[in-house]
Amino acid sequence: MEKLLAARLHAVEVRPYLASALFALHVVEDRSVPTMAVDTHWRCYVSPLFVARTPLEELAGVWVHEVSHLLRDHHGRGERYAREHGEQGPGRRLRQNIAADFEINDDIYGDGLPMPAGAVRASLLGLPEGLLMEEYLRTCSMAGLTAGTSWLDCGSGADGHARPWELGPEGAHGLSRQQRDAVRFRVSEAITGRPGDAPQGWRRWADEAFHPPQPWRQLLGAAVRAAAGAPGAGEDHSYRRPSRRSAGLPGVVLPSLRRMPPRVCVVIDTSGSVSDAELGSALLEVAAISRAVGGRRDLVSVISCDAAAGVAVPLSRAENLELIGGGGTDLRSGFARALRSRPRPDVIVALTDGQTPWPSAQPPCRTVVGLFPRVPRAVDEDDDEDDPDYTPDAPPAWARVVPIG
């Protein structure tokens, strides 16, 4: 353990931008591991015999190699590639492990990290360096390498396939998804903060891994404000200020067009396919929507809707807003309930996962749909809207759609 941790300190010294990730790994000693391997929960499994026979500087390179698999999400990418191309079995695991090594080995060694014996490089097959794992998998069979590298095993952190020695999701000292994302974010910040210290491959990863996400909260607020400020929304005639056109009609007083604060009705999908976390996010969006209309809580009402719509509750009267539902989904009833409200809303905002039938006709007011993310899948003829995995049609073209999350 003393030698292993000294090697990690050396890795941190020569690759300081990876320090957060290297120190986040939890070491598990296991004699059944061929060398060093990582699982998807950021545990590092180490063979004592491998540590004993490997020079310290080479061991530091292995540290960087293993944590690179996790930072670059090779397990998630490998699983997606396998699903898309129908690859299964141990042969698939080894091919993906080699392709993942091709991606990272070209820019982690050198400058204080000598390449360990047996490390695979793309040049061994005459392939160009600097490509991604998926590109190597598409362009090369790797049949010439798999026979001599059957010992290669970097764990499920390299390809997503669980190993017998791994502790699994319920084991101790694993990182949660939020913790793993936080580590990746800190590393990307360290790379972008001092770009001259990292190779091109790592700079590309930092630029893409945490590219500024779509500012959906700002987009939703902007969509509501745009709908509320559109011609016809919140407009009414008033005699308090005569129209300028009255000057051309002596003896006739014409009303002027006055913009009133727009009324917004929020229809929240409370069906069983919407999670508690998404419902909590929907309540946050209701508060943001009230700010988008100038903070007038009396102008915002909320309707809970699964297969049937509840009563429109004004936000100003809802001290503890209760969302009722849990059944099937039919937002058409929610839209109908919103349009029956008096006074009728100028804007309808539907917060949903999209697993619902939509109104056949465009409502007589502006419509914004906040869409919780769902993974699309193929739909059979037997699929039913009550199935939580059912994927329906996209929202209609007359709605302004903003992906949430």
N, C-alpha and C positions, 0 to 999 in steps of 0.2 A: 504493500500500500504506500509506503514511503516513496519508493521509486516511481510509482504510478502518479502520485500527486506532484512529485517534483517535475515529472514530464509535463503535467498539465500547466504548472507555473511557467515552464519554458515556452509552451505553446502560447500562453497569454502574453508573455514578453515579446515574442516575435509576431504575433497576430493580435494586437490589443483590441481591435474592433470586434473580435469574437469572444471577448472575456465574459460577457453576460451569459452567453450560451454555454461556454465551457464550464463555468461554475454552476450552471443550472442542472447539469447532469448528475444523477445519483449513481454511485458505483455499487455494483453487485458482483461479488466474487462467485464464479461458477466454473468448475473444471470441465464441464461438458461443452463449453463454448470453444470453437476452434481458435479464435484470436481475441478480438474485441468486437462487440456488436451492440446495437442500440434498439430499443423497442419504440413504439409510437408514443409512449408516455414519458420519454426522456429518461429512461434508465439505461445505464451503460454496463453491460455484462462483460466481465473480463476474466480471461484464463490466467491463473498465476504462472503457469509454465511459460506462456507467451510473454508475460512481463519480464520474467527472469532472463529469457534468452534474447530480448530485444534491446538494443542500445537506447539510451535515454532520449536522444534527439529524434531517433526514428519513432520512438513511442509517442513523442509529442506530435509528430506528424499524423499518427494514427488517431490521436485525440481529435485533431482538426478534421481529419477525414470523416470520422463517425458523426461529429456534430454537424458537419456540412450536409449529410443526408437528411438530418432533421430540419435544419434551417430551410433547405430547399424543398421540403415537403415531398420527398421522393416516395414516401409510402402512399400519400393521397394521390399523387400523380400516377404512380404505378397501378393503383387499383382502378383509377379511371381509364387508363390505357387498356388494362386487361378486360374491363367490361366492354369497351368500345370495339375491341378486336377479338373478343372471344377466346382469350388466352388463359389457360388454366394449368395447374400441375407444377412440379418442382422445376421442370425445364423453363417454364415461364419465370419462376422466381430467380433462377440463376441468370437468365438473359437480362432481366431488369436490373439486377444487382450490378452486372458488368456495365450495362449502359449508364447507370447512375454513376459508377466509378469513372467512366469516360468523361462524364460531364464535369466532375469536381476535381479529378486528379491533375488536370492541365493547368490549374491556377491555385493550388494550395501548397505545392512543394517548391523548394528553393528559398533563398533568403532566410536561412536558419533552420529550415525543415528539410532534411534529406529524405529522398523518396525511399520508403521501405522496400526490401526485397520482395518481389512478387507482385508489386503494384501494377495494375493494368492501365495501359494508355491507349488512346484511340489510334496512335501511330502504329501499334502492333498489327493492326489490320489495314494499314494504309489509309485510314480515315482522317479527315481534317479535324483538328482540335477546335474547341470553342463552341461546339454544338450542344443542344439540350438532349436529355435522356430520350425523349420521344423521337427526336430526329435520328438518333443512333438506332433505336429499335426499328424504325421504318426502313432505314437504308442498309442494314447489315443483319445477316443471319447469325453471326458470331459462332458458327459451328466450329471454326478453327480454334476457338478459345475455351469453349465449355468443357471439353475433355480434360484439359490441363488445369482448370480452375474450379473443380468441383468442391474444393475445400473452402472456396470463397463464400463467406456468409456474414453479412453485416447486420443481420437481424431484420425484424419487421419494420424498423425505421427506414430501411432502404427500399422495401417493396410492398409493405403492407401485409405480408403473410406471417402469421403468428408462429413462433418457434416453441418447442417443448419446454425450453428452460425459462421462458419469459413469465413474469408474474401476472400479466394481464391487467385489465382495467381496474380490477378490485384490489390489486396488490398495493403494498406500501410504497410511499415516496414517489408516486407518479405525479406528473403535472397535469392540471386540468387544461381544458382547451383555452380558457382565458389566460392562464399562466403561460402556456406555450406561445400564444399570440403576443403576449407582452414581451417575452424574451426575443422573439423575432423582430418586434418593433424596436426594441432597444439596440439590437445589432444593426438594423437598417439605419437608425439614427446615427450610430457611431461611424458607419461607413460613409453616409452622405455628409456628415459633419467634417470629415477629413478624407476627401475622396482620393487624394494622392497616395494614401497609405494602402489602398486595397487594389487588387488586380481588376482587370476589366470585367471578368465574370462576376465578381462580387458586386461591383458597382451596378452592373446590369440587374442583378438580383435585387439590390436595395431599391433601385428605381421602380421595379415592377412589383415587388412583393407588397409594398405599402404605398402604391400609387394613391394619391388622394381619392378616397371613395366618393361616389356620387353623393353630393350633399342633399340627401332626400328630405331632410327636415326643412331645409331652406326652400327646396323645390316645392314641397307640399304647401308651405306658407305662401310662396309666390303664386302657386296655382290658385289658391283660395283668394288671394288679393286680386289676381287678374280676373277671376270669375266675378268677384264682387264688384270690381270696378268697370266691368264691361258695359257697353250701352244697353240700357233697359233694366239693369240690375239695381234695385233700390231706388228707382226713379218714380216720382209722382208729381202731379200738378198742384200748385199752391197759389191762392189769391193773396197771400201775405205780401208778395212782391209781384206787381203786375209785369206782364211780359213787355219787352221792348217793342214788340209788334203792335201793341195797343195804340201807339202813336199814329199808325196808318189807318186806324179804324176809330174815328172820333165817336165818343159816346159808348164805346164797347170796351169793357175791361176783360182782357184775356189773362188767364193764369200763366205763370211761368213754370218751367220745368225745374223741379227741385230734387236734388239727390239726397235721399234718405240713407241712413246707415243700413247696409244690407243685412238681411236675416239669413242665418246659416243653420241647416239641419244636418246633423251628423248621424248617419246610420252605421252602427257598429255590428259587424258580423260576430255573433256569440254562439255559433254552431260548434259542434264537437270537434271539428277539424281545426279550430283556432285554439292555440295554446294559451295558457294563463299569462305567459310572458308577452305574447302578442296583444292580449287584452290590456295588460298594463301599459304597453306601448301606445295602444289606441287612446287610453285615457290621457296620456301625456300629449298626444296630438290634439285632443279636444282643447286642452289648455293653450296649446300653441295656436290653434285656430281662433280662439277667443281673442288672443293678442293680435292676430292678423286683421281682425275687424275693429281694431281700436280699443280692445279691452272691454267691450260691451257684452258682459256675460248674459244680459237679458235678451240679446239678439241671437244667442246660440242655444239650440235644443238638441237633445240626444235621444236616439231611438235604438233600443236593443232589438236585434232581429236574428232569429235562426230560421225555422220554417214559418214562423209567424212573427209579426211585428208587435212590439210593446207600445206603450204610450209615449208620446214625445214629451220628454222632461226638460223644462227650461234649465239651463245651466245655472242661472241665478238662484234657483230654488233647490238645487241638488247639493246639499251639504256633503252627503256621502253617496256619490253616484253608484248605484248598484246595477251591474250588467247581468241580465237574466237570459238564460238560454241553455245550450248544450245538446240540442237535437240536430235535425237536418238543416239544410240551408236553402232559403229562397228569399233573396233580397228584393224580389219584386214586391212582396208585401211591405217591406220597409220603405221602398220608394212610394208606394201608394199611400201609406200612412203619412209620410212626410208631405205629400202634395195635398192631403186632406187637412193639414194643420192650418189654423187661422191665427194670425195672418200667414199666408203661404210663403215659404222660404224663397229667397232669391238664389240661393246656392245650396245644392245637396252634396255632401261629402260622404262617400261610402268607404269605410275602412274594412277590408275583407281579404281573405286568401284567394278570392276569385273562383272558388268552387261553388258556383251558384248559377242558376238561370238569370238572365238579365231582362229588363223590360223590353218588349218588342218595339215600342215607340219611344222616341226621345222625349224626356220630360220637358215641360215648358219653362225650364229654368236651367242655369248653368250646373254642370255636374263634374265633380272631381272624384276620382277613385284612387285611394291609397291602397296599394296591392302588397300584401305580405308575400315573401318569396316562397315558391314551391318548386320542387324538382319536377320538370315535365316527364311524362312517360307515355308509352303507347296505350291507347284506349281501345278496349274490345267492345263488341256490340252488347255484351252482357253487363257492362259497367253501369253502375247506378249512382245517382247523385248522393245517396246516403253512405256510399263507400268513402271513408276518409281519404283514400288514395285516388279518388276519381279526379281526373283532370278535364275540366270543361273548356268551352270556347273562351277566347280572350275577351276582355271587356269590349263593349261596342265602340265604334269609331267616334260617336258623339261625346264620349267621356274623355276628360283629360286624365291620363293615367300617370301616377307617380309611384315607382317601385319603392317600397319601404324596407329599410335594413340593408 
